[in-house]
Amino acid sequence: MTARTQTGGPGLTTTEVPFIEEARSRGQLYVEQPYELYTQENQQTWRRLYARIRPRWQRYANQQFLEGIDRLGLPPDRIPELAEINRFLSPLTGFRARAVSGYVPAFVFFDSLRRRTFPTTITIRNPGKLDYLPEPDIFHDLAGHVPMHTDAAFAETLVRFGECAHTAAELAAGTRDANDTLARLTSIVRAMARFFWFTVEFGLMRSKTSGKNGICAYGSGLLSSHGELLHSIESTEVERRALRLEEVIQQPFWIDRYQSLLFVAESFEQVYEMVGTLESWMRAGKLDQVAAGEPSVSQDDLKSFLVPAGEAATA
């Protein structure tokens, strides 16, 4: 495929995209990937991000991720088209990447996973900010998340997260007092967010084939960050604990700094089973009063669990 790019203008640089702002102003969540809007600078940003992190993938990433990169044919020299990624991805696990205009409310995001759809950002970070951005971009989503979606065990774990979201919505609908509903739902969503963060986004795993000291990375926040991938495995400032559900759901996290505490899973099967335990604890009321603190739970996130599931899924 020959890349079609602009020679000037803002292109699809994160926070600088009229196309995205127009979609948001119309309340349009799902969009097409207007590939022709990517500029040469956007393409160069992808090349730089890919080239500098590839050696660290080889040293610190889990084997399933490395195999996923190959299975997708993830190009090192240009931004991928979602359609070409999906041609390789969908036959493997049924997942597909679908372009979105930005923030996806929590229930809608988890419900998308249940439907084997991954909401994918199409903008790319400013070349002057390669190391940190407060919101996802296409490199984080396609190079960090999607290679893991080629693995059947990991894909089923994501689907199970989606089922948890439906359980949370069901429980919220069954709580009659409005204040009790919001308090219960806030706690449940915070617990889900923490578990997702410390596994899917920033998870470490025992490994006999990669990593250092028997530990490798499988979380997308690590696998898409040149600096934090190294930090997560090598730094003596990181506390690495065995993955325990009772600890994870009580553990606050912050998005604007390197993580000082990470959790190490034994296998993807363990994470899958733990999501099932998360759901059973949810039904038993064990997630109704988790510790306060980060992450904050927005009104939009809460609202997304309170509308009928069909409306939320197609919003």
C-alpha positions in Angstrom: 0.0 0.0 0.0 1.2 3.5 -0.8 0.6 6.0 2.0 -1.5 9.0 1.0 -0.5 12.0 3.0 -0.9 15.7 3.1 2.1 18.0 2.8 1.0 20.6 5.4 -1.7 21.6 7.8 -2.5 20.1 11.2 -3.2 16.7 9.8 -4.4 14.3 12.5 -2.2 15.6 15.3 -3.7 15.0 18.7 -5.7 18.0 20.1 -5.2 19.9 16.7 -7.8 18.2 14.5 -10.8 20.1 13.1 -12.2 16.8 11.8 -12.3 15.4 15.3 -13.7 18.6 16.8 -16.5 18.6 14.3 -17.4 15.0 15.0 -17.5 15.7 18.7 -19.7 18.8 18.3 -22.2 16.5 16.5 -22.0 14.0 19.3 -20.5 11.5 16.8 -18.5 8.8 18.6 -17.7 6.5 15.8 -16.0 7.9 12.7 -14.1 6.8 9.6 -10.3 7.0 9.5 -9.6 9.8 7.0 -6.2 8.5 6.0 -5.6 11.2 3.5 -5.5 13.8 6.3 -2.3 12.3 7.9 0.7 14.6 7.1 4.3 13.7 6.4 5.0 14.9 9.9 2.4 12.5 11.3 3.9 9.6 9.4 7.4 10.5 10.6 6.1 10.5 14.2 4.9 7.0 13.8 8.3 5.9 12.3 10.2 7.5 15.2 8.0 6.0 17.8 8.2 2.5 16.2 11.9 2.6 15.6 13.0 3.6 19.1 10.7 1.2 20.9 11.2 -1.9 18.8 14.4 -3.0 20.6 12.7 -2.7 23.9 9.8 -4.8 22.7 12.3 -7.5 21.8 13.8 -7.4 25.3 10.8 -6.7 27.6 7.5 -7.6 25.8 5.7 -10.9 26.3 5.9 -13.5 23.5 2.2 -13.2 22.6 2.7 -9.5 21.9 5.7 -10.1 19.7 3.8 -12.7 17.8 0.9 -10.3 17.5 3.1 -7.7 15.9 4.1 -10.2 13.2 0.6 -11.5 12.7 -0.8 -8.0 12.1 2.1 -7.1 9.8 2.2 -3.9 11.8 4.2 -1.5 9.5 7.2 0.3 11.0 7.3 3.0 8.3 3.8 4.4 8.2 0.6 4.7 10.2 -1.6 1.6 9.6 -5.0 1.7 8.1 -7.6 0.2 10.4 -9.1 -1.8 7.5 -5.8 -3.6 6.8 -5.3 -4.3 10.6 -8.8 -5.8 10.8 -8.2 -8.1 7.8 -5.5 -9.8 9.8 -7.0 -9.5 13.3 -10.6 -10.5 12.8 -10.0 -14.1 11.5 -7.8 -14.7 14.6 -10.0 -13.7 17.5 -13.1 -11.9 16.0 -11.8 -8.6 17.3 -11.7 -5.5 15.1 -10.4 -1.9 15.6 -13.1 0.8 15.1 -12.2 4.5 14.9 -13.6 6.9 17.5 -13.5 10.6 17.9 -12.1 10.6 21.4 -13.3 9.8 24.9 -15.5 6.7 25.2 -17.8 6.5 28.3 -16.9 3.5 30.5 -19.9 1.3 29.8 -19.7 1.9 26.1 -16.0 1.0 26.1 -16.5 -2.2 28.0 -19.5 -3.2 26.0 -17.5 -2.7 22.8 -15.0 -5.2 24.2 -17.9 -7.6 24.8 -18.8 -7.2 21.2 -15.1 -7.8 20.2 -14.7 -4.2 19.0 -11.9 -2.1 20.2 -12.5 1.7 20.1 -9.4 3.1 18.5 -8.0 6.6 18.5 -7.0 7.8 15.0 -5.0 10.9 15.9 -1.2 10.8 16.6 0.8 12.7 19.2 2.7 15.9 18.5 6.3 15.1 17.5 7.5 17.3 20.3 5.8 15.2 22.9 6.8 11.6 22.0 7.3 10.5 25.6 4.0 11.5 27.3 0.5 12.4 26.4 -2.5 12.4 28.8 -4.9 10.8 26.3 -4.5 7.8 23.9 -3.3 8.1 20.4 -3.1 5.7 17.5 0.3 4.5 18.5 -0.9 3.6 22.0 -4.0 1.9 20.6 -2.6 0.1 17.5 1.0 -0.6 18.7 0.2 -1.0 22.4 -3.2 -2.7 22.6 -4.1 -4.4 19.4 -1.2 -6.9 19.0 -2.5 -8.5 22.2 -5.9 -8.9 20.7 -4.5 -11.5 18.4 -4.1 -13.9 21.3 -7.2 -16.0 22.1 -6.8 -16.1 25.8 -6.2 -12.4 26.1 -9.2 -11.7 23.8 -11.5 -13.7 25.9 -10.4 -11.8 29.0 -11.4 -8.5 27.3 -14.8 -10.0 26.4 -15.2 -11.0 30.0 -14.5 -7.5 31.1 -17.4 -6.4 28.9 -19.7 -8.9 30.7 -18.7 -7.4 34.0 -19.9 -4.0 32.7 -23.3 -5.5 31.9 -23.5 -7.0 35.4 -22.7 -3.5 36.9 -25.5 -2.0 34.8 -27.9 -4.7 35.9 -27.1 -4.1 39.6 -27.4 -0.4 39.2 -30.8 -0.9 37.6 -31.9 -3.0 40.6 -31.0 -0.4 43.2 -34.1 1.7 44.0 -32.7 4.6 45.9 -30.9 7.1 43.5 -28.2 8.1 46.0 -27.5 4.4 46.8 -27.3 3.7 43.1 -24.7 6.4 42.4 -22.6 5.5 45.4 -22.6 1.8 44.6 -22.0 2.3 40.9 -19.2 4.8 41.6 -17.4 2.2 43.8 -17.9 -0.6 41.3 -16.7 1.5 38.3 -13.6 2.6 40.3 -12.8 -1.1 41.1 -13.2 -2.1 37.5 -11.0 0.8 36.3 -8.3 -0.1 38.8 -8.2 -3.8 37.8 -8.2 -2.9 34.1 -5.4 -0.4 34.7 -3.1 -2.8 36.5 -3.7 -5.6 34.1 -4.7 -4.6 30.5 -3.0 -1.2 30.7 0.0 -1.7 33.0 0.3 -5.4 33.6 3.5 -7.4 34.1 3.7 -11.2 33.8 6.1 -14.0 34.8 8.0 -15.3 31.8 10.6 -17.9 31.0 11.2 -16.6 27.5 11.5 -12.8 27.7 11.9 -9.8 30.0 14.4 -9.6 32.9 14.5 -11.6 36.0 11.6 -13.7 34.7 9.2 -10.7 34.2 7.9 -9.2 31.0 5.3 -6.6 30.1 1.8 -7.2 28.6 0.0 -4.0 29.5 -0.5 -1.6 26.6 0.5 1.5 28.6 3.9 -0.1 29.1 4.2 -1.5 25.6 3.5 1.8 23.9 5.9 3.9 26.2 9.6 3.8 25.4 10.5 5.2 28.8 8.0 3.4 31.0 8.6 0.0 29.4 12.2 0.1 30.6 11.3 1.6 33.9 8.7 -1.1 34.7 11.2 -3.9 34.3 14.5 -2.4 35.2 13.9 0.3 37.8 14.6 -0.4 41.5 12.0 2.3 42.3 9.1 0.1 41.1 7.5 -2.3 43.6 6.3 -5.4 41.8 3.7 -7.4 43.7 1.9 -10.6 42.8 -1.4 -10.0 41.3 -4.1 -10.2 43.9 -7.6 -9.0 43.3 -8.2 -7.8 46.9 -5.2 -5.5 46.6 -5.7 -4.2 43.0 -9.3 -3.0 43.5 -8.2 -0.9 46.5 -5.1 0.6 44.9 -5.3 4.2 43.5 -3.4 5.1 40.3 -2.3 8.3 38.6 -2.0 8.8 34.8 0.5 11.7 34.9 3.6 9.8 36.2 5.5 6.6 35.9 4.0 3.9 38.0 5.8 3.1 41.3 3.7 0.0 41.9 2.9 -2.7 39.4 1.3 -6.2 39.7 2.7 -9.4 38.2 0.3 -12.0 36.8 1.3 -15.6 36.4 -0.6 -16.2 33.2 -3.4 -14.9 31.0 -5.5 -17.7 32.3 -5.1 -16.3 35.8 -6.2 -12.8 34.6 -9.2 -14.3 32.9 -10.3 -16.2 36.0 -9.7 -13.1 38.1 -12.1 -11.1 35.9 -14.7 -13.8 36.7 -14.0 -13.4 40.4 -14.3 -9.6 40.0 -17.8 -10.2 38.6 -18.8 -12.6 41.4 -17.6 -10.1 44.0 -19.6 -7.4 42.3 -22.8 -9.5 42.6 -22.0 -10.3 46.2 -21.6 -6.6 47.1 -17.8 -6.8 47.7 -17.1 -3.9 45.4 -19.7 -1.5 46.9 -17.2 0.3 49.2 -13.7 0.2 47.7 -11.2 2.7 48.9 -11.7 6.3 47.7 -9.1 8.0 45.6 -7.9 7.9 42.0 -9.2 7.3 39.5 -12.1 9.8 39.7 -15.3 8.6 38.2 -17.0 11.1 35.9 -20.7 11.7 35.6 -20.5 10.7 32.0 -19.1 7.3 33.0 -21.8 6.8 35.6 -24.5 7.9 33.2 -23.3 5.4 30.6 -24.2 2.5 33.0 -27.6 3.9 33.8 -29.0 4.2 30.2 -30.4 1.1 28.6 -27.6 -1.1 27.3 -28.7 -0.9 23.7 -28.7 2.9 23.8 -25.2 3.0 25.5 -23.7 0.6 23.0 -24.8 2.7 20.0 -24.4 6.2 21.4 
